[in-house]
């Protein structure tokens, strides 16, 4: 596989999802819940979120209360009967708290930087939030291109944000890889745009979906190296 650039999703691929920070906040607000329970609640309601945003996009509409609706649904999923909690979630996440990186991110990025491969980000997150995440993790120098959800290119899985990133890099789609954590938005969008899609599936949650799939599944980001020409696994 000849590769001239590698593009990444941000949340769930490089940076852990923001709800990893929520159990501590819920406990402080008097409603303790374990990380596994919070993860399960978001896993259910994020499906609603993506379905709802797809409907909005198809209708050419926006919902200014989109995330507040999500937090209300998550609160119900957590069986918390306190109307103040969704509002507190909204205020907390509006402050853009930065969750940690996954532990396989820095080893891969350091290796790719030494290999001088151009790297980019395509995220649904707004530009200011994405820039803050990258800056606080000292990763902003690693990426030559950032396409954010509010840049006006539309959102994944439409091909436009992928083409916008590659246009800035002057690279043909078939010479680029995209790595994300969602089959629909990330892999589906990359495939539609002509890139080679990779799914990062650290928990093996999509094992059944990899049969006859048109994407490559990775358990760790560093596993990507064995798919690049002349590269090998880190540590070998």
Backbone bond lengths (Angstrom), bond angles and torsions (degrees), N, CA, C in turn:
res aa  C-N    CA-C-N  psi(-1)  N-CA   C-N-CA  omega(-1)  CA-C   N-CA-C  phi
1 X - - - 1.465 - - 1.529 109.34 -
2 X 1.317 117.50 118.71 1.455 122.07 177.03 1.522 109.05 -86.75
3 X 1.319 116.22 121.95 1.461 121.47 -174.11 1.525 109.52 -125.46
4 X 1.341 116.10 125.19 1.460 121.62 177.60 1.522 112.80 -105.64
5 X 1.338 117.89 -13.07 1.464 121.00 179.56 1.518 109.75 -161.57
6 X 1.330 115.69 152.47 1.461 121.92 176.26 1.525 108.00 -127.35
7 X 1.315 115.62 127.13 1.468 122.48 178.55 1.523 109.13 -112.60
8 X 1.324 115.73 146.58 1.457 121.42 -176.92 1.528 110.66 -128.76
9 X 1.333 114.89 146.65 1.456 121.78 160.87 1.527 106.73 -71.99
10 X 1.336 116.97 165.79 1.466 120.30 -178.51 1.526 111.47 -104.39
11 X 1.339 117.77 -73.61 1.469 121.40 -177.07 1.523 111.08 -67.15
12 X 1.318 116.27 127.39 1.459 120.85 178.92 1.513 113.26 86.00
13 X 1.326 116.80 -8.80 1.468 121.20 179.43 1.523 110.18 -115.41
14 X 1.327 117.10 -55.65 1.461 121.67 176.31 1.526 111.28 -100.63
15 X 1.330 114.92 -48.67 1.467 121.53 -179.05 1.526 108.66 -104.16
16 X 1.321 116.75 136.80 1.456 120.00 179.06 1.527 110.14 -63.91
17 X 1.318 115.63 151.76 1.455 119.75 179.35 1.526 110.46 -60.64
18 X 1.343 115.50 145.12 1.452 121.30 -175.45 1.513 114.37 -58.81
19 X 1.339 117.51 -24.97 1.469 117.44 -176.11 1.533 112.81 -71.63
20 X 1.357 118.36 -4.84 1.471 118.27 172.96 1.523 110.20 -66.88
21 X 1.333 116.84 -18.80 1.460 120.55 179.52 1.526 112.85 -87.18
22 X 1.333 116.43 -9.38 1.460 120.39 -168.89 1.535 115.08 -75.70
23 X 1.336 121.37 -37.25 1.468 118.92 -178.20 1.528 113.92 -53.36
24 X 1.324 117.16 -41.23 1.474 119.83 179.73 1.527 110.73 -64.99
25 X 1.345 116.10 -38.49 1.463 119.06 179.75 1.529 110.72 -69.11
26 X 1.319 117.71 -42.49 1.467 121.04 179.42 1.527 110.76 -60.79
27 X 1.318 115.51 -39.91 1.470 118.82 178.10 1.523 110.45 -63.30
28 X 1.339 116.20 -40.91 1.467 120.23 179.19 1.526 111.38 -66.11
29 X 1.330 116.30 -27.97 1.469 120.91 179.85 1.526 112.25 -89.42
30 X 1.327 116.85 4.56 1.453 120.54 175.12 1.516 115.18 89.80
31 X 1.336 117.47 14.22 1.458 121.41 -179.36 1.537 109.83 -133.33
32 X 1.319 118.00 68.46 1.467 119.70 -175.85 1.528 112.35 -62.97
33 X 1.314 115.78 135.78 1.458 123.25 175.12 1.518 107.71 -141.45
34 X 1.319 116.46 144.44 1.463 120.61 -179.75 1.527 110.56 -73.32
35 X 1.336 115.56 162.79 1.463 119.42 178.65 1.518 111.06 -62.37
36 X 1.336 117.19 -38.38 1.466 119.52 -178.78 1.527 111.45 -64.95
37 X 1.331 116.80 -37.39 1.467 120.62 178.45 1.523 110.49 -68.58
38 X 1.328 117.39 -41.51 1.470 121.17 177.63 1.522 110.43 -64.81
39 X 1.330 116.32 -43.50 1.470 120.30 178.43 1.527 110.78 -58.22
40 X 1.331 116.01 -43.95 1.466 120.47 -178.24 1.527 110.80 -65.26
41 X 1.322 117.13 -39.80 1.463 120.72 179.51 1.522 111.20 -63.90
42 X 1.322 116.71 -44.35 1.461 119.77 178.53 1.521 111.49 -68.83
43 X 1.320 117.22 -35.12 1.468 119.71 179.42 1.525 111.02 -60.66
44 X 1.326 116.24 -38.55 1.470 120.39 178.32 1.518 110.89 -70.61
45 X 1.322 116.57 -49.44 1.463 119.86 -171.68 1.523 113.18 -78.85
46 X 1.324 118.09 -20.26 1.458 118.69 176.43 1.524 110.44 -69.15
47 X 1.333 116.39 -26.00 1.459 118.96 174.70 1.522 110.19 -66.13
48 X 1.354 116.35 -42.13 1.466 119.33 173.99 1.524 110.16 -60.46
49 X 1.321 117.18 -44.00 1.464 122.43 -176.39 1.525 111.11 -57.39
50 X 1.322 116.84 -47.75 1.468 119.69 -177.83 1.525 111.23 -70.16
51 X 1.318 117.17 -36.97 1.461 119.83 177.22 1.527 110.55 -64.48
52 X 1.323 116.01 -43.88 1.457 121.24 -178.70 1.529 111.40 -66.32
53 X 1.338 117.36 -43.84 1.466 119.67 179.38 1.524 111.31 -66.17
54 X 1.331 117.44 -32.60 1.465 120.01 176.13 1.524 110.49 -64.64
55 X 1.330 116.30 -39.81 1.464 120.14 176.86 1.528 110.93 -64.46
56 X 1.321 116.75 -40.69 1.457 120.37 178.14 1.518 111.34 -62.42
57 X 1.334 115.84 -44.16 1.460 120.15 179.85 1.523 110.91 -62.54
58 X 1.331 116.01 -43.20 1.468 120.10 -178.93 1.520 111.18 -63.09
59 X 1.330 116.17 -31.87 1.465 120.70 -179.00 1.525 112.24 -91.08
60 X 1.333 116.64 -2.84 1.458 120.06 -179.05 1.520 113.17 68.10
61 X 1.325 116.48 30.80 1.460 121.17 -177.23 1.523 110.76 -118.03
62 X 1.322 115.55 162.53 1.456 123.07 172.78 1.524 108.86 -125.78
63 X 1.318 115.90 153.44 1.459 121.14 177.49 1.523 107.79 -120.51
64 X 1.327 118.03 109.02 1.468 119.72 -178.29 1.520 113.43 -66.04
65 X 1.318 117.09 -14.04 1.471 121.24 -179.83 1.529 111.68 -107.50
66 X 1.333 115.97 21.76 1.465 121.21 -174.02 1.524 112.76 -53.76
67 X 1.321 116.71 -53.35 1.462 119.14 -175.22 1.523 111.45 -72.96
68 X 1.323 117.18 -31.42 1.458 118.80 176.74 1.525 110.61 -64.13
69 X 1.324 116.29 -37.21 1.465 119.79 175.66 1.529 110.65 -62.66
70 X 1.332 115.59 -40.48 1.464 119.52 178.10 1.524 110.58 -61.43
71 X 1.325 117.77 -46.24 1.462 120.60 -177.90 1.523 111.50 -66.03
72 X 1.329 116.84 -33.69 1.463 119.64 175.89 1.524 110.77 -64.82
73 X 1.325 116.49 -41.78 1.460 120.20 -179.67 1.529 111.11 -68.89
74 X 1.326 116.57 -38.82 1.465 120.23 177.75 1.527 110.04 -64.22
75 X 1.322 117.13 -41.97 1.465 121.06 178.58 1.523 110.90 -59.82
76 X 1.324 116.85 -42.33 1.467 120.73 176.81 1.525 110.46 -64.47
77 X 1.339 116.36 -41.18 1.472 120.91 179.40 1.528 110.53 -62.01
78 X 1.325 116.13 -33.21 1.467 121.28 179.26 1.522 112.43 -82.05
79 X 1.348 116.44 -0.38 1.459 122.77 -179.69 1.523 111.69 57.58
80 X 1.331 114.37 43.75 1.467 121.20 175.66 1.522 108.07 -105.54
81 X 1.316 116.49 115.31 1.462 122.02 -178.15 1.523 109.40 -97.51
82 X 1.333 114.62 68.84 1.457 120.20 -178.22 1.525 107.02 -146.56
83 X 1.338 118.11 105.64 1.466 120.45 -175.59 1.523 113.95 -63.89
84 X 1.323 117.46 -13.51 1.461 119.80 179.84 1.533 111.93 -77.30
85 X 1.332 116.89 -22.90 1.468 119.50 -173.48 1.529 112.92 -66.26
86 X 1.344 120.80 -46.13 1.470 118.39 177.10 1.522 112.69 -59.38
87 X 1.334 116.92 -35.16 1.455 120.59 178.58 1.526 110.64 -67.96
88 X 1.328 115.97 -39.48 1.464 119.22 177.71 1.522 110.94 -67.19
89 X 1.324 116.74 -38.87 1.467 119.88 175.44 1.521 110.53 -59.00
90 X 1.331 115.26 -46.02 1.460 119.60 -179.04 1.512 111.88 -59.52
91 X 1.327 116.54 -45.38 1.467 120.58 179.62 1.523 111.21 -65.28
92 X 1.329 115.21 -40.28 1.466 119.67 -178.45 1.529 111.01 -64.71
93 X 1.329 117.14 -49.46 1.458 119.94 -177.68 1.526 112.24 -73.62
94 X 1.328 117.55 -24.49 1.468 119.99 176.19 1.528 111.02 -65.39
95 X 1.320 115.98 -23.78 1.465 120.34 178.27 1.527 111.79 -78.77
96 X 1.350 116.59 0.61 1.471 122.63 177.18 1.525 113.80 56.30
97 X 1.340 118.33 51.38 1.468 117.97 173.15 1.523 109.30 -61.27
98 X 1.305 116.52 140.86 1.460 120.75 -173.28 1.523 110.09 -100.54
99 X 1.332 118.17 114.38 1.463 120.93 177.80 1.522 111.01 -75.60
100 X 1.318 117.60 167.25 1.471 120.32 -176.96 1.522 112.73 -74.31
101 X 1.333 114.74 161.57 1.456 121.45 171.18 1.523 109.57 -75.34
102 X 1.329 116.15 155.21 1.459 119.99 167.18 1.529 108.30 -70.71
103 X 1.331 115.90 151.79 1.466 118.68 -172.55 1.529 114.07 -74.13
104 X 1.338 117.73 -8.29 1.464 119.49 178.66 1.525 112.86 -97.39
105 X 1.349 116.78 4.47 1.465 120.38 -174.34 1.525 111.87 -78.57
106 X 1.331 117.29 -55.43 1.458 119.85 -175.17 1.528 113.15 -61.01
107 X 1.344 119.53 -42.73 1.472 117.81 177.87 1.530 113.01 -57.69
108 X 1.340 116.46 -41.16 1.464 118.98 179.76 1.527 111.22 -68.73
109 X 1.329 117.86 -47.33 1.458 119.98 -176.58 1.525 111.86 -64.09
110 X 1.317 117.34 -39.02 1.463 120.20 177.59 1.529 111.00 -62.80
111 X 1.318 116.23 -40.80 1.463 120.73 179.21 1.526 110.20 -65.38
112 X 1.331 116.88 -45.93 1.464 120.46 -177.74 1.523 111.93 -67.66
113 X 1.321 116.57 -34.03 1.461 119.17 177.05 1.519 110.97 -64.34
114 X 1.322 116.59 -39.92 1.467 119.97 177.50 1.526 111.11 -65.82
115 X 1.341 115.91 -31.25 1.463 120.58 178.08 1.526 112.43 -79.03
116 X 1.335 116.51 -4.74 1.473 123.05 176.67 1.522 112.95 62.07
117 X 1.334 116.66 31.38 1.466 120.04 174.31 1.524 109.30 -83.04
118 X 1.333 118.48 129.61 1.466 120.20 175.99 1.528 110.78 -62.70
119 X 1.335 116.51 135.83 1.457 122.13 -177.43 1.526 109.89 -124.44
120 X 1.336 115.69 148.03 1.456 120.16 179.38 1.514 111.71 -145.80
121 X 1.325 115.53 168.26 1.468 123.76 179.74 1.529 108.79 -125.13
122 X 1.333 116.26 134.95 1.463 122.18 168.45 1.527 106.27 -126.05
123 X 1.330 116.52 116.10 1.459 120.05 -173.85 1.519 111.16 -134.01
124 X 1.328 115.74 151.10 1.456 121.22 172.61 1.527 111.10 -76.72
125 X 1.318 116.21 -17.93 1.467 121.33 -178.15 1.529 109.93 -66.71
126 X 1.333 117.61 151.07 1.458 120.42 177.75 1.528 109.72 -67.49
127 X 1.339 115.64 159.07 1.463 120.77 -172.47 1.531 112.79 -61.57
128 X 1.330 117.26 -44.73 1.458 119.24 -178.61 1.523 111.51 -61.89
129 X 1.342 116.09 -42.30 1.456 119.18 178.43 1.515 112.17 -64.82
130 X 1.333 116.90 -43.50 1.468 121.06 179.76 1.526 110.84 -63.68
131 X 1.330 117.08 -42.99 1.460 120.19 179.35 1.518 111.43 -63.36
132 X 1.340 115.66 -37.37 1.462 118.15 179.12 1.523 110.67 -66.79
133 X 1.332 116.72 -43.24 1.460 120.28 178.74 1.526 110.30 -57.45
134 X 1.330 116.49 -48.41 1.460 120.75 -177.56 1.528 111.30 -65.12
135 X 1.341 116.49 -42.50 1.462 120.12 -178.02 1.523 111.57 -65.37
136 X 1.342 116.99 -42.91 1.463 119.25 -176.74 1.522 112.30 -69.96
137 X 1.339 115.85 -22.34 1.466 119.16 174.56 1.524 111.88 -97.86
138 X 1.340 116.52 8.24 1.461 122.82 178.80 1.532 111.71 56.56
139 X 1.345 115.28 41.83 1.465 120.45 -179.83 1.526 113.21 -112.22
140 X 1.339 116.86 -3.62 1.460 118.36 -173.95 1.523 112.66 -61.63
141 X 1.335 118.06 -27.90 1.463 121.09 178.93 1.520 112.89 -76.57
142 X 1.340 117.18 -10.71 1.466 120.60 -176.62 1.528 112.77 -80.67
143 X 1.318 117.73 -21.86 1.461 121.19 -169.93 1.522 111.05 -117.98
144 X 1.309 115.14 128.66 1.465 119.91 -179.70 1.514 111.78 -85.44
145 X 1.338 118.37 -17.34 1.457 122.71 -176.89 1.523 109.57 -137.27
146 X 1.325 115.96 136.69 1.466 122.51 171.87 1.520 107.90 -132.35
147 X 1.331 116.51 119.30 1.462 122.28 173.68 1.523 106.84 -111.61
148 X 1.335 116.78 116.51 1.463 122.36 -175.47 1.523 110.95 -105.08
149 X 1.319 114.99 166.46 1.457 120.74 -175.33 1.514 114.46 -66.56
150 X 1.344 117.28 -21.78 1.459 119.96 -179.43 1.529 112.90 -106.02
151 X 1.332 116.55 20.40 1.467 120.57 -179.16 1.528 113.33 -81.80
152 X 1.338 116.95 -9.35 1.451 119.86 178.75 1.514 115.06 93.07
153 X 1.328 117.07 10.40 1.465 121.03 179.16 1.524 112.08 -98.02
154 X 1.339 117.06 4.68 1.454 119.62 -173.45 1.513 109.93 82.75
155 X 1.308 115.85 -179.88 1.460 120.84 -176.14 1.528 110.47 -120.43
156 X 1.322 114.35 152.36 1.469 118.68 173.00 1.529 108.99 -54.51
157 X 1.319 119.96 142.24 1.463 128.19 15.20 1.531 115.52 -94.23
158 X 1.326 119.72 14.52 1.453 119.30 176.97 1.537 108.86 -65.71
159 X 1.325 117.87 146.35 1.476 120.56 -176.76 1.521 114.07 -68.35
160 X 1.352 118.15 -20.59 1.460 120.93 -170.85 1.531 114.77 -54.60
161 X 1.340 120.39 -47.58 1.470 117.79 -179.69 1.524 113.35 -64.51
162 X 1.324 117.18 -31.87 1.464 120.53 176.86 1.530 109.93 -66.97
163 X 1.330 116.15 -45.39 1.463 120.13 179.50 1.521 111.21 -66.22
164 X 1.344 117.11 -34.34 1.461 120.04 177.60 1.521 110.91 -63.02
165 X 1.328 116.80 -43.71 1.464 120.81 179.27 1.524 111.04 -63.55
166 X 1.325 116.30 -46.79 1.465 119.66 -178.19 1.519 111.31 -68.00
167 X 1.341 116.65 -32.94 1.455 119.30 176.56 1.514 111.60 -62.08
168 X 1.327 116.87 -40.75 1.463 121.19 177.85 1.532 111.14 -66.48
169 X 1.334 116.28 -27.99 1.462 120.40 -178.23 1.538 112.15 -94.59
170 X 1.336 116.62 -7.86 1.472 122.44 -177.71 1.527 111.22 56.24
171 X 1.329 115.25 47.71 1.466 121.62 -177.95 1.518 109.00 -127.54
172 X 1.330 116.27 137.21 1.457 121.53 178.90 1.524 109.92 -71.80
173 X 1.339 118.15 145.08 1.474 120.71 -177.10 1.522 113.84 -55.30
174 X 1.333 117.69 -41.59 1.458 120.22 -176.04 1.524 113.22 -69.20
175 X 1.331 116.61 -7.49 1.469 120.79 178.58 1.526 111.00 -103.81
176 X 1.320 116.03 12.95 1.470 119.85 -176.96 1.518 111.25 -126.92
177 X 1.329 115.13 150.42 1.462 124.55 176.47 1.524 108.19 -111.39
178 X 1.340 116.02 143.36 1.461 120.16 170.56 1.519 108.75 -124.34
179 X 1.329 116.09 132.65 1.462 122.30 -179.67 1.525 109.31 -117.62
180 X 1.326 116.90 123.81 1.451 121.30 177.79 1.507 111.38 -146.55
181 X 1.342 116.76 174.24 1.469 120.34 -175.38 1.520 112.92 -105.33
182 X 1.348 117.92 3.76 1.465 120.77 179.92 1.525 109.89 -120.78
183 X 1.340 114.93 136.17 1.463 119.74 179.15 1.520 110.42 -70.68
184 X 1.340 117.10 -42.86 1.466 119.88 -174.52 1.521 112.27 -73.20
185 X 1.320 117.55 -61.89 1.459 120.88 -175.32 1.528 112.49 -69.66
186 X 1.329 116.21 -48.17 1.456 120.31 -171.87 1.524 112.91 -81.09
187 X 1.321 115.72 -60.72 1.471 118.90 -178.37 1.526 111.14 -68.58
188 X 1.336 116.40 -43.04 1.457 119.88 179.65 1.509 112.24 -63.16
189 X 1.339 116.40 -43.55 1.450 120.15 179.26 1.510 112.86 -66.30
190 X 1.335 116.29 -42.90 1.467 120.31 179.38 1.524 110.90 -63.00
191 X 1.327 116.17 -43.15 1.463 120.41 179.35 1.525 110.67 -62.18
192 X 1.332 117.07 -44.32 1.465 121.16 179.90 1.519 111.73 -63.34
193 X 1.339 116.16 -29.92 1.464 120.37 -179.18 1.516 112.74 -86.95
194 X 1.335 117.24 -5.66 1.456 120.82 177.41 1.505 115.92 95.01
195 X 1.354 117.16 5.38 1.461 120.72 177.16 1.529 110.01 -85.39
196 X 1.318 116.46 168.20 1.457 122.06 174.98 1.530 107.70 -90.92
197 X 1.348 118.76 115.33 1.467 120.45 -174.30 1.532 113.31 -89.28
198 X 1.326 114.42 139.80 1.461 122.33 173.44 1.523 108.16 -126.04
199 X 1.321 116.28 137.68 1.462 122.64 177.46 1.517 109.28 -106.47
200 X 1.331 117.71 123.31 1.458 120.43 172.23 1.524 107.81 -89.89
201 X 1.319 116.20 117.26 1.465 122.59 -173.78 1.522 107.86 -130.85
202 X 1.320 116.41 74.49 1.458 121.99 -173.47 1.524 112.97 -63.51
203 X 1.317 117.73 -31.43 1.463 121.36 -177.91 1.524 112.78 -94.90
204 X 1.326 116.83 2.26 1.472 122.19 -178.37 1.528 111.61 60.27
205 X 1.330 116.19 31.74 1.460 120.86 -177.57 1.523 112.79 -71.45
206 X 1.345 116.56 -21.16 1.461 120.11 -175.94 1.529 112.05 -112.18
207 X 1.328 115.96 29.97 1.463 119.71 -177.26 1.530 112.17 -57.39
208 X 1.336 116.35 -40.20 1.469 119.65 -178.70 1.525 112.17 -68.75
209 X 1.324 116.55 -26.12 1.471 120.39 -176.34 1.520 112.85 -81.41
210 X 1.327 117.56 -8.64 1.461 119.75 -176.60 1.524 112.62 -84.07
211 X 1.319 117.76 -9.74 1.462 121.01 178.44 1.533 108.62 -70.76
212 X 1.322 115.51 121.73 1.467 122.12 -178.51 1.533 112.63 58.21
213 X 1.333 116.95 26.30 1.466 120.60 -179.12 1.524 110.20 -77.79
214 X 1.330 115.96 153.62 1.462 120.34 176.61 1.521 110.85 -98.57
215 X 1.335 115.95 30.89 1.460 122.29 172.86 1.522 107.88 -140.30
216 X 1.328 115.71 163.80 1.458 121.96 177.50 1.516 108.57 -102.35
217 X 1.321 117.29 130.98 1.463 121.51 -178.33 1.532 110.19 -96.78
218 X 1.337 115.73 137.19 1.457 122.94 178.69 1.525 109.37 -120.78
219 X 1.321 116.87 138.46 1.458 119.67 173.87 1.525 111.28 -87.47
220 X 1.333 116.73 -29.46 1.461 122.83 174.63 1.521 108.47 -135.96
221 X 1.326 116.23 149.50 1.456 119.00 -178.95 1.518 112.01 -59.73
222 X 1.320 116.72 -35.26 1.459 119.51 -178.65 1.528 112.35 -66.01
223 X 1.346 117.74 -16.67 1.463 120.35 175.24 1.525 111.43 -65.97
224 X 1.320 117.40 -16.32 1.461 121.20 178.67 1.518 111.74 -60.65
225 X 1.320 117.09 -29.80 1.461 120.63 -173.44 1.522 113.07 -61.73
226 X 1.329 117.75 -31.63 1.470 118.87 -177.86 1.524 111.30 -70.86
227 X 1.333 117.34 -11.76 1.462 121.00 178.98 1.527 112.48 -97.03
228 X 1.332 116.74 -0.02 1.453 120.49 179.17 1.525 110.08 -100.36
229 X 1.300 117.43 145.14 1.480 119.98 -177.39 1.524 112.05 -64.16
230 X 1.334 114.76 127.65 1.452 120.04 175.28 1.512 115.27 77.20
231 X 1.348 117.30 4.35 1.461 119.23 -178.83 1.521 109.92 -102.46
232 X 1.311 116.15 171.28 1.461 122.21 179.21 1.512 108.53 -146.88
233 X 1.316 116.20 169.42 1.458 119.98 -179.93 1.513 110.64 -63.26
234 X 1.331 115.80 141.93 1.450 119.94 175.94 1.525 109.26 -63.04
235 X 1.298 115.52 134.59 1.464 119.92 -178.96 1.508 113.01 100.59
236 X 1.348 117.71 -15.01 1.465 119.16 178.17 1.519 110.64 -84.52
